[in-house]
Amino acid sequence: MPEQPLIPKTPEEVAEEWRASPRRIRSKAREIHAFALIGNKMRLFPKHVEALAKAFEV
């Protein structure tokens, strides 16, 4: 069975799922260097979303 392609999410999509602000998601992603730039747009792949989730844990 072929692997599904990794589809990146925008910070806005992650923020909506987590009920947080996109600005906070972008800020934390930059702080921990967990993002990819495609052109000049920030994108979050699954490994980045996992890293963000760990960073937000209390």
Secondary structure, 3 states (H helix, E strand, C coil): CCCCCCCCECHHHHHHHHCCCHHHHHHHHHHHCCCEEECCEEEECHHHHHHHHHHHCC
